[in-house]
């Protein structure tokens, strides 16, 4: 069922290789943050509305305002400017 849904929307999913528990750690961390900060607090009627909110969250908050401990408590934009 999941594979059919992914195929329907032309999504290629990634899978960890055996013994490589950190392959998707960064992505899983991001999705945990996204769900906690945006998705659990909001209801969406359409897919278009969901996409718009996620895009706005990433561009207007996650990359430009939210401090990331893994980046020395800088935003990704600040981190990119420095490095």
FIKOLZA-1660 file (N, C-alpha, C; in steps of 0.1 Angstrom, whole numbers, plus 5000, padded with zeros to 4 digits):
% residues 83
   i   px   py   pz ch aa at
   1 5008 4988 5000  A  X  N
   1 5000 5000 5000  A  X CA
   1 5009 5013 5000  A  X  C
   2 5019 5013 5009  A  X  N
   2 5028 5025 5009  A  X CA
   2 5035 5026 4996  A  X  C
   3 5040 5015 4991  A  X  N
   3 5048 5016 4978  A  X CA
   3 5039 5021 4967  A  X  C
   4 5027 5017 4966  A  X  N
   4 5017 5021 4956  A  X CA
   4 5015 5036 4957  A  X  C
   5 5014 5042 4969  A  X  N
   5 5012 5056 4971  A  X CA
   5 5024 5064 4967  A  X  C
   6 5036 5059 4971  A  X  N
   6 5048 5065 4966  A  X CA
   6 5049 5065 4951  A  X  C
   7 5046 5054 4945  A  X  N
   7 5047 5054 4930  A  X CA
   7 5037 5063 4924  A  X  C
   8 5025 5064 4930  A  X  N
   8 5015 5073 4924  A  X CA
   8 5019 5087 4923  A  X  C
   9 5027 5092 4934  A  X  N
   9 5032 5106 4934  A  X CA
   9 5046 5107 4929  A  X  C
  10 5051 5096 4923  A  X  N
  10 5065 5096 4918  A  X CA
  10 5076 5100 4928  A  X  C
  11 5074 5094 4940  A  X  N
  11 5083 5096 4951  A  X CA
  11 5092 5084 4952  A  X  C
  12 5105 5087 4953  A  X  N
  12 5115 5076 4955  A  X CA
  12 5119 5076 4970  A  X  C
  13 5116 5066 4977  A  X  N
  13 5120 5066 4991  A  X CA
  13 5134 5060 4993  A  X  C
  14 5140 5064 5004  A  X  N
  14 5153 5059 5007  A  X CA
  14 5152 5049 5018  A  X  C
  15 5161 5039 5018  A  X  N
  15 5161 5029 5028  A  X CA
  15 5175 5028 5033  A  X  C
  16 5176 5026 5046  A  X  N
  16 5189 5024 5053  A  X CA
  16 5195 5011 5048  A  X  C
  17 5208 5011 5047  A  X  N
  17 5215 4998 5044  A  X CA
  17 5216 4991 5057  A  X  C
  18 5217 4978 5057  A  X  N
  18 5218 4971 5070  A  X CA
  18 5230 4975 5078  A  X  C
  19 5228 4978 5091  A  X  N
  19 5238 4982 5100  A  X CA
  19 5242 4997 5099  A  X  C
  20 5235 5005 5091  A  X  N
  20 5237 5019 5089  A  X CA
  20 5226 5027 5095  A  X  C
  21 5225 5028 5108  A  X  N
  21 5214 5034 5115  A  X CA
  21 5213 5050 5113  A  X  C
  22 5224 5056 5109  A  X  N
  22 5224 5070 5108  A  X CA
  22 5221 5076 5094  A  X  C
  23 5218 5067 5084  A  X  N
  23 5216 5072 5070  A  X CA
  23 5206 5083 5070  A  X  C
  24 5195 5082 5076  A  X  N
  24 5184 5092 5075  A  X CA
  24 5183 5100 5088  A  X  C
  25 5193 5100 5097  A  X  N
  25 5191 5107 5109  A  X CA
  25 5188 5122 5108  A  X  C
  26 5195 5129 5098  A  X  N
  26 5192 5143 5096  A  X CA
  26 5178 5145 5091  A  X  C
  27 5173 5137 5082  A  X  N
  27 5160 5139 5076  A  X CA
  27 5149 5136 5087  A  X  C
  28 5152 5125 5095  A  X  N
  28 5142 5122 5105  A  X CA
  28 5142 5133 5116  A  X  C
  29 5153 5139 5119  A  X  N
  29 5153 5150 5128  A  X CA
  29 5145 5162 5123  A  X  C
  30 5147 5165 5110  A  X  N
  30 5140 5176 5104  A  X CA
  30 5125 5173 5105  A  X  C
  31 5120 5161 5101  A  X  N
  31 5106 5158 5101  A  X CA
  31 5100 5159 5115  A  X  C
  32 5108 5154 5125  A  X  N
  32 5103 5155 5138  A  X CA
  32 5101 5170 5142  A  X  C
  33 5110 5179 5138  A  X  N
  33 5109 5193 5141  A  X CA
  33 5097 5199 5133  A  X  C
  34 5096 5196 5121  A  X  N
  34 5085 5201 5112  A  X CA
  34 5071 5197 5118  A  X  C
  35 5070 5184 5122  A  X  N
  35 5057 5179 5128  A  X CA
  35 5054 5187 5141  A  X  C
  36 5064 5188 5150  A  X  N
  36 5062 5194 5163  A  X CA
  36 5059 5209 5162  A  X  C
  37 5066 5216 5153  A  X  N
  37 5065 5231 5152  A  X CA
  37 5054 5236 5142  A  X  C
  38 5050 5227 5133  A  X  N
  38 5040 5232 5123  A  X CA
  38 5028 5223 5122  A  X  C
  39 5030 5210 5119  A  X  N
  39 5019 5202 5115  A  X CA
  39 5010 5198 5126  A  X  C
  40 5015 5196 5138  A  X  N
  40 5006 5192 5149  A  X CA
  40 4997 5204 5154  A  X  C
  41 5001 5216 5151  A  X  N
  41 4994 5227 5156  A  X CA
  41 4984 5233 5145  A  X  C
  42 4983 5227 5133  A  X  N
  42 4975 5232 5122  A  X CA
  42 4968 5222 5115  A  X  C
  43 4956 5225 5110  A  X  N
  43 4948 5216 5102  A  X CA
  43 4949 5221 5088  A  X  C
  44 4950 5212 5078  A  X  N
  44 4951 5216 5064  A  X CA
  44 4939 5209 5057  A  X  C
  45 4933 5217 5048  A  X  N
  45 4921 5212 5040  A  X CA
  45 4926 5206 5027  A  X  C
  46 4936 5212 5021  A  X  N
  46 4940 5207 5008  A  X CA
  46 4955 5205 5008  A  X  C
  47 4960 5197 4998  A  X  N
  47 4974 5194 4997  A  X CA
  47 4981 5207 4993  A  X  C
  48 4975 5216 4985  A  X  N
  48 4981 5229 4981  A  X CA
  48 4983 5237 4994  A  X  C
  49 4974 5238 5003  A  X  N
  49 4975 5245 5015  A  X CA
  49 4987 5240 5023  A  X  C
  50 4988 5227 5024  A  X  N
  50 4998 5220 5032  A  X CA
  50 5012 5224 5026  A  X  C
  51 5013 5223 5013  A  X  N
  51 5026 5226 5006  A  X CA
  51 5030 5240 5008  A  X  C
  52 5020 5249 5007  A  X  N
  52 5023 5264 5010  A  X CA
  52 5028 5266 5024  A  X  C
  53 5021 5260 5034  A  X  N
  53 5026 5262 5047  A  X CA
  53 5040 5256 5050  A  X  C
  54 5042 5245 5044  A  X  N
  54 5055 5238 5046  A  X CA
  54 5066 5247 5040  A  X  C
  55 5064 5252 5027  A  X  N
  55 5073 5260 5020  A  X CA
  55 5076 5273 5028  A  X  C
  56 5065 5279 5033  A  X  N
  56 5067 5291 5041  A  X CA
  56 5075 5289 5054  A  X  C
  57 5072 5277 5060  A  X  N
  57 5079 5274 5073  A  X CA
  57 5094 5272 5070  A  X  C
  58 5097 5265 5059  A  X  N
  58 5111 5263 5056  A  X CA
  58 5118 5276 5053  A  X  C
  59 5112 5284 5043  A  X  N
  59 5119 5296 5038  A  X CA
  59 5119 5307 5048  A  X  C
  60 5107 5309 5055  A  X  N
  60 5106 5321 5064  A  X CA
  60 5110 5319 5078  A  X  C
  61 5110 5306 5083  A  X  N
  61 5114 5304 5097  A  X CA
  61 5126 5294 5098  A  X  C
  62 5124 5282 5093  A  X  N
  62 5134 5272 5096  A  X CA
  62 5148 5276 5091  A  X  C
  63 5150 5282 5079  A  X  N
  63 5163 5286 5074  A  X CA
  63 5168 5299 5078  A  X  C
  64 5158 5308 5082  A  X  N
  64 5163 5322 5084  A  X CA
  64 5161 5327 5099  A  X  C
  65 5153 5320 5107  A  X  N
  65 5151 5324 5121  A  X CA
  65 5155 5314 5131  A  X  C
  66 5152 5301 5128  A  X  N
  66 5153 5291 5138  A  X CA
  66 5168 5288 5141  A  X  C
  67 5172 5288 5153  A  X  N
  67 5186 5285 5157  A  X CA
  67 5188 5270 5157  A  X  C
  68 5199 5265 5151  A  X  N
  68 5201 5250 5151  A  X CA
  68 5214 5247 5159  A  X  C
  69 5212 5238 5169  A  X  N
  69 5223 5235 5178  A  X CA
  69 5235 5229 5170  A  X  C
  70 5232 5221 5159  A  X  N
  70 5242 5215 5151  A  X CA
  70 5250 5225 5143  A  X  C
  71 5245 5237 5142  A  X  N
  71 5252 5248 5135  A  X CA
  71 5258 5258 5144  A  X  C
  72 5260 5255 5157  A  X  N
  72 5265 5264 5167  A  X CA
  72 5255 5275 5170  A  X  C
  73 5242 5271 5171  A  X  N
  73 5231 5280 5174  A  X CA
  73 5231 5292 5165  A  X  C
  74 5232 5289 5152  A  X  N
  74 5230 5298 5141  A  X CA
  74 5219 5293 5132  A  X  C
  75 5214 5302 5124  A  X  N
  75 5204 5298 5114  A  X CA
  75 5212 5292 5102  A  X  C
  76 5206 5283 5094  A  X  N
  76 5213 5278 5082  A  X CA
  76 5218 5289 5073  A  X  C
  77 5211 5300 5072  A  X  N
  77 5216 5311 5063  A  X CA
  77 5228 5317 5069  A  X  C
  78 5228 5320 5082  A  X  N
  78 5240 5325 5089  A  X CA
  78 5252 5316 5087  A  X  C
  79 5249 5303 5089  A  X  N
  79 5260 5293 5089  A  X CA
  79 5266 5292 5074  A  X  C
  80 5258 5293 5064  A  X  N
  80 5263 5293 5050  A  X CA
  80 5271 5306 5048  A  X  C
  81 5267 5317 5053  A  X  N
  81 5275 5330 5051  A  X CA
  81 5289 5329 5057  A  X  C
  82 5289 5323 5068  A  X  N
  82 5302 5321 5075  A  X CA
  82 5311 5311 5069  A  X  C
  83 5305 5300 5064  A  X  N
  83 5313 5289 5058  A  X CA
  83 5312 5290 5044  A  X  C
% end
